[in-house]
Amino acid sequence: MANNSSSRQGQLFDDYSNPDINLYFASHDDVEELCKVINWAYRGKPSASSPEESYSGWIGEQHLLKGARITSEELRQLIDDEQHTVVLVAKLKTPSGSKIVGCWKISTYDKNLQMTEEEKQDVAVEFGLNAVDPDYQSRGIGTLLYNGAVRIAKEYFNAQRVYSCIIQSKRNQIEWCLRQGFMDTGRLIPLPSKVLLQAKVDLDELKFSVLTKRLQ
């Protein structure tokens, strides 16, 4: 369980792994800008040359789900749940100040969902809400956030295991996790009912593949 002796919101987490990007614990001041970045990454970012068109990059879900990926209020609630959740935010240094370019969520994992005896022995967290502004993808920001998330899992949650639940048809994202050492458990779980209401495809296509990795 995370150390909640004082609020971490807005505190610097990492200013040395990348000279141009700092990692921070998200705060309420980040909510509006960060909410835009997350929804751009998952639902598409309007094109500057053609506002009717959008692009999202490799984690996009706009072909599967309609509506927003997250609302400002939902994001604010995650940030406030410091006992169980950390939202790590990446900020790019620019001449005019810092610019949010991505995030990663680390949260406690339900022990009841750890199915095997080996899994049940471990304290576990779940990675999710990993997003990078489509204009800044393929620049190592996702890897920077992932490495930061692993540190938080171990240092703040004392976790020995991490899970990631990814829509089964998003093979590129699943394959990225496999390259990071995750294993596909073969388990499929349904998306939350309120998310299924946003479905643009058959509901049988909207199941999470459960991946797991034991931390060293």
N, C-alpha and C positions, 0 to 999 in steps of 0.2 A: 504494500500500500504506500502511496506517495506520502512524503513528508509535508505536512500542511501547517507547520508552525507559524508561517507567515505567508502572505500572498506573494506569488512569483510574477504576477501579471506585469508585463512590460520589461522585465529584467533581461539583461543580456545573457545569452547562454554560450555563444561561440563567436569570437571575433578574430580567430586565428587560422581556421581551416581553409578559408578562401579570402584573399585580400580585398575582394570587391563586394562580398556578401557577408552580412552578419546574421546569426540566428538568435531569435528572441522568443521568450514566452509571450504568447499573444495576450493582448489586453483589450479592453473595451474600445480604446482609441483606434484599434486596428479593424474593428468589426466591419464597417461599411466597405472599406477598400478590399479587405480580405474576402468578404462575401462575393464581391464582383469577380475576383480572381478564381475562386473555387467554381463559381457557376460558369465562367468562361471555359475553364478546363474541362468540365463535365458536360456542359450543354452548348458550348460554342460561343466564340467571341465575334461580334460583328466585324466584318471586313471594312477597313478604312476606305477602300476604293469602291466597294459595293455593299452598303449597309444591309441590303436584303439577304446577303450571304453571310455565313459564319463558318468558323473553323475552330477546332478544339485540340487537335493533336492526338497523341496516342492513347489517352484515357477517356476520350469522348464517349458519351452515352446518349447523345441526342437522337440517335437512330433507334434506341431502345425505349427511352423514357422521355416524357414531356414534362414541362414545368421546371421549377428551380430545383437544383440539387440541394440547396440549403437556404434558409432564410436568415436574416440578421438576428432575429430573436433566438432561433435554434443555435446559432453560432455563439451568441452571448451566453446561453445556458451552458454550453460545453466549456467555455472559458472559465465560467464561475465554478464549475464542478471540479475544483482543484484536488479533491481527495481521490478522485478516480480517473481524471483526464488531464492530459497536457496537450495543448495545441502549440506546436512549434511553427514559427513563421520566419521566412527568409526575406531579408530586406537588402535590396541592391543599393549601393552607394552611388548617388548621382550628383552632379554639380548643384542641383536645386534641392537636394535633400535625399532622404531614403525613400525607396519605392518597394512596396510589397510585390514579390514575384512568385511566392509559393508557400505551401504549408504542409504539415504532416501531423496527424492526430495519433496519440498514444493513450490507450485507455485500459483499465483493468478488464480481464476476460472472465466470463462466467465459468466458475469451476464445474458446473453441471454440464457444460458443453465439452469438457475434456473427457473424451470417451475411453481411451485406453488406460491401463494401469500406469504405463510409463508417463503418459501425459499428466495424469492426476497427481503425480509426485511433484510437479513443478508449479511454482508461481508463474502466472502467465499474463501477458498483455496482448492487446490487439492493435495492429496498425491499420489506419484507415484515413480517409479524407486527404489522401496524398494528391496534391495539385500543384501544377506549375503554370503560370501565365503562358498561353500558347505562343506568345511572341518571344518567350525566353526558354523554350524547351530545347533539349539537345545541347545544353551548355553546362551540364554537370550539376545543376541545382537539385534535381531529384535525388541524385546520389549523395550530395551534401546533406540534404534533409534526412535521408535514410540513415546515414551514419550517425547523425545527431539523435535520431529516434532510438537507435540501438543503445546509445549511451544513456539516454533518459530511461529506457526500459530497465537497464541494469542499475543505474545510480539512484533513480528516484522511486522505482517500483520494486527493486530487488528481484527482478524477473529472471527466470532461467529459460523461458520459452516465449515465443511470439507467434501469434496467429494473424492471418490476413484472409479476409473473405472477399472474393472477387467474382463478379458475374461470369458464369462459366464460358460464355461466348467471347469474352475479352482475352483472347489467347495471347496477344502481345504482352499484356500486363502480367498474366500468369507466367509466361515464359521468362519475363524479367525477374520475377520473384524466384523462380527456380534457379536462375543464374546466381542469385544471392544466397543460395543454399537452402531455400525452402523446399519442403516436400509436399506433394499433393496427397492429402489423406484419403481421397476418393469419396469423401462425404459431400453431399449436396444439401443445402438448407434453403428454405424459401426467403425471399426478400420480405421486409416488413409490409404489412397489409396496406399501409397508407402509401407506400412506394408503388405497390402493384396497381393502385388506382391510376397511376401515371403511365401505365404500360402502353407502348405503341406496337408491341409484338405479342405473339402468343405467350401466355403466362408460363408455359413449360420451358420457354427459353430464358426465363428470369429466375434463375436459381444461383446461389452463391456456391462456388467451389471453395472448400476450406483448405487452406495451406498452413503449414506450421514449420517452425524452425527452432531448434534448441540453441540457445545462445552459449557462446564459449566464455 
